[in-house]
Amino acid sequence: MSKEVNVDKAFEQELKGKMGWKCSCSLDIVDKECSLKKVTCKACGKVFKTNRDVNYCFDCEKKTQR
């Protein structure tokens, strides 16, 4: 039992163009590097990801600000 999907090729190409894809086989979105970096908290040793320039996790950062 095979169903044929009615796909409007012009509409599909227009959507891909708006999304920045060059062709249907382009995977530019998947290939991009993540802007987050892994950081190990100096107080508790918890490993977390962040885009900020910090040395402490959120919990330990709150404790040090008190």
Order of alpha helices (4+ residues) and beta strands (2+ residues): alpha-alpha-beta-beta-alpha
